[in-house]
Amino acid sequence: MAILMGVLKLNSVFATAVTFTILWLLICVRRRDLLVPGLVTGLVFAGIALFVYSIFLNMFVSQQELQTFWLLHGSKLGITILGKVPLSELIWFFATGTFLSIFELFVNKRKYQATES
């Protein structure tokens, strides 16, 4: 992550997403049982973020406020969907969810166990 940000000057949101995605994939190469749980969690995280951001940003944040506070606004990396929802944030939530949801299981050599509803 430090190399991506410091040397390659990649934005921290994308540096984190790239790093977490690579780590998630490396873990899944060694532990295939963690692929689906990580993927599902990443999708759920991104889905929750999409829901919350679409309500909050579209209803309570003006375009001027978004331009003032969002560093990627107006750049090539500042793509938005569903109004004002930054795609970069959804990518970050997805990558974070995939990696962090399985990291503890991998480190402690525990198996994923789905709970019954």
C-alpha positions as CSV (number, residue, x, y, z in Angstrom):
1,M,0.0,0.0,0.0
2,A,2.9,2.3,0.8
3,I,4.4,1.7,-2.6
4,L,1.2,2.3,-4.4
5,M,0.6,5.6,-2.6
6,G,4.2,6.8,-2.1
7,V,5.9,5.7,-5.2
8,L,3.1,5.4,-7.8
9,K,1.1,8.3,-6.3
10,L,-2.2,6.3,-6.3
11,N,-5.1,7.7,-4.4
12,S,-5.4,6.0,-0.9
13,V,-8.9,4.7,-1.7
14,F,-7.6,2.8,-4.7
15,A,-4.3,1.8,-3.1
16,T,-6.3,0.2,-0.3
17,A,-8.7,-1.5,-2.7
18,V,-5.8,-2.9,-4.8
19,T,-3.9,-4.1,-1.8
20,F,-6.9,-5.7,-0.2
21,T,-8.0,-7.4,-3.4
22,I,-4.5,-8.8,-4.0
23,L,-4.4,-10.1,-0.4
24,W,-7.9,-11.6,-0.7
25,L,-6.9,-13.4,-3.9
26,L,-3.6,-14.7,-2.4
27,I,-5.5,-16.0,0.6
28,C,-8.1,-17.7,-1.7
29,V,-5.3,-19.4,-3.7
30,R,-4.3,-21.1,-0.4
31,R,-7.8,-21.4,1.0
32,R,-10.4,-21.9,-1.7
33,D,-13.1,-22.3,1.0
34,L,-12.8,-18.6,1.8
35,L,-13.4,-17.4,-1.8
36,V,-17.2,-17.3,-1.7
37,P,-17.6,-16.0,1.9
38,G,-15.2,-13.1,1.0
39,L,-16.9,-12.4,-2.3
40,V,-20.4,-12.4,-0.7
41,T,-19.3,-10.2,2.2
42,G,-17.7,-7.7,-0.3
43,L,-20.9,-7.6,-2.3
44,V,-22.9,-7.0,0.9
45,F,-20.6,-4.2,2.1
46,A,-20.8,-2.5,-1.3
47,G,-24.6,-3.0,-1.4
48,I,-25.0,-1.4,2.0
49,A,-22.7,1.5,1.1
50,L,-24.6,2.0,-2.2
51,F,-27.9,2.2,-0.3
52,V,-26.7,4.5,2.4
53,Y,-24.6,6.7,0.1
54,S,-27.4,7.0,-2.4
55,I,-29.9,8.2,0.2
56,F,-27.5,10.5,2.1
57,L,-25.6,12.0,-0.8
58,N,-28.5,12.5,-3.0
59,M,-30.8,13.9,-0.4
60,F,-28.6,15.8,2.0
61,V,-25.4,16.9,0.1
62,S,-25.4,19.6,-2.5
63,Q,-23.3,19.4,-5.6
64,Q,-21.2,22.3,-4.3
65,E,-20.6,20.5,-1.0
66,L,-19.6,17.3,-2.8
67,Q,-17.1,19.3,-4.9
68,T,-15.6,20.9,-1.8
69,F,-15.1,17.8,0.3
70,W,-14.6,14.9,-2.2
71,L,-11.0,15.0,-3.4
72,L,-11.7,12.9,-6.5
73,H,-14.6,15.1,-7.7
74,G,-14.1,16.2,-11.3
75,S,-11.1,13.8,-11.9
76,K,-10.9,10.7,-14.1
77,L,-11.3,8.7,-10.9
78,G,-14.4,10.6,-9.7
79,I,-17.0,8.6,-11.5
80,T,-20.4,8.6,-9.8
81,I,-23.4,6.3,-10.2
82,L,-27.1,6.7,-9.1
83,G,-26.6,10.5,-8.8
84,K,-23.8,11.4,-6.5
85,V,-22.6,8.0,-5.3
86,P,-18.8,7.7,-5.9
87,L,-17.9,4.5,-7.6
88,S,-14.5,4.6,-5.9
89,E,-16.2,4.3,-2.5
90,L,-18.1,1.2,-3.6
91,I,-14.9,-0.3,-4.9
92,W,-13.3,0.4,-1.6
93,F,-16.1,-1.2,0.4
94,F,-16.1,-4.2,-1.8
95,A,-12.4,-4.8,-1.5
96,T,-12.4,-4.1,2.2
97,G,-15.3,-6.6,2.8
98,T,-13.7,-9.3,0.8
99,F,-10.4,-9.2,2.6
100,L,-11.3,-8.3,6.2
101,S,-14.1,-10.8,6.3
102,I,-11.8,-13.8,5.8
103,F,-8.5,-12.5,7.2
104,E,-9.1,-13.7,10.8
105,L,-10.2,-17.1,9.6
106,F,-7.1,-17.5,7.5
107,V,-4.6,-16.3,10.2
108,N,-6.1,-18.6,12.8
109,K,-6.6,-21.5,10.4
110,R,-10.3,-21.7,11.1
111,K,-12.9,-23.0,8.7
112,Y,-15.7,-20.8,7.5
113,Q,-19.0,-22.0,9.1
114,A,-22.3,-20.5,7.8
115,T,-24.8,-19.9,10.5
116,E,-28.3,-21.3,10.1
117,S,-31.2,-18.8,9.9
